[in-house]
Amino acid sequence: MPVKRVKTGLVRFTFVHLAEPYAYNDAPNPKYSVSILIDKSDHKTLETIKDNYNEAKQEGIEKFGQLFANKATPLKRKPGTINGILVDCDEDERYMDNTDYKGKYMMTAKAVTAPDVCILSKGVVMKLQPEQIKEEVYSGCYGKITFNFYPYSRTGTGIACGLSNVIKKKDGDFMGGRVSGLTDFADEVEEDDDDDLF
């Protein structure tokens, strides 16, 4: 029985490629993808990930045999390796000195077909078009994703994280050094309107 699709709690998005597919390291098959930063205190989301990983591992054993258990992608990536679903950002030298990643796990979900990317507007969930996605959904904003783990045994053996759909819930500071204009000009509302030149 296929592993069910599940939803995260509120996470922060990074490495966002949702408007069009992207090929990491010039791989031959570009995919839609997003990496999510999960607070280590978000036990509910982490437990959901663990449970669904275990379901996918069991499905792999049933499909491909008992040896799959030893070959399956580990849930947690060991520092210095590239194999594993959850990256502990406090242990990975690429992220450990970056305050945006402190106290977080990172997980990447990918899809061959475009996921629905939504936003909550005036109490209604609305689907964004590709051009809107580029404007609205970026590294640093917050939202939720639905995903599922699945076992594979074709080009290698392991467990992958499939991206289903995405919803942006709120803005945040851009990651990578860029700061939101809303942050830069938050104090402007306190200034006198007489300062306007136009």
Secondary structure, DSSP 8 states (H G I E B T S, - for coil): -----EE--SEEEEEEEEEEEE-GGG-SS-EEEEEEEEETT-HHHHHHHHHHHHHHHHHHHHHH-TTHHHHS--SB--TT-S--SBEETTT-TTTTT-GGGTTEEEEEEEESS--EEEEEETTEEEE--HHHHHHH--TT-EEEEEEEEEEEESSSEEEEEEEEEEEEEE----SSS---HHHHTGGGGGS-GGG---
